[in-house]
């Protein structure tokens, strides 16, 4: 399952393991007018934290995680209440596989903004990936309950994927359908719903949702292999052949292609 998490202050691409992610970038703090009162100590601390958080983001984008961590540590030291810094620090720790510290900072972000959709979705998805599914689910509900959360479809998609981990197929389908209802172009929701329908033997419905996913132009080895399996079950030989040909030509070194190549030739 891909990560479909909204990270405050991060503008990063997301591979479909999965998911699509919208980045919420904090607006730059305005320079005070010379005639206005000078910044307070707290405002100066937040301004400094903002600058270093943005520098950390830049280092992440160019793949320099050590430099990113150094900058975001400065940001947190400047203003421990600056949520984007806490979120970016959590993300960096997760990227370098320091899960205990990642959890600390995701939780800190929620403590600072307990009703915000972004922070709750982030923590919920982290806990889900750590196998703490039942603890994770309420955080998705809190994210969805935020009336100002701009991407509730992301939280619904993440919740659905999490529910699948505990084999709650009924709950997962409801969550994933709601995600697609909120955003018909959510690739994570479409692919996970396709897979769920396939597992439930509803091949015709699965084929329809996979076509919608395919139209987004985000095909990957998993989706193409799934397409082959679905169309094979439906007896659509030409469609199955089309998916297998695409898989073997576009992703010849993938595990899915290797497995398919044992029995199928384009």
Secondary structure, DSSP 8 states (H G I E B T S, - for coil): -------BT------TTS-----B---------TTS----HHHHHHHHHHHHHHHHHHHHHTT-HHHHHHHHHHHHHH-TT-HHHHHHHHHHHHHTT-HHHHHHHHHHHHHHSTT-HHHHHHHHHHHHHTT-HHHHHHHHHHHHH-TT-TTHHHHHHHHHHHHHHTT-HHHHHHHHHHHHHH-TT-HHHHHHHHHHHHHTT-HHHHHHHHHHHHTTT---HHHHHHHHHHHHHHT-HHHHHHHHHHHHHH-TTSHHHHHHHTT---
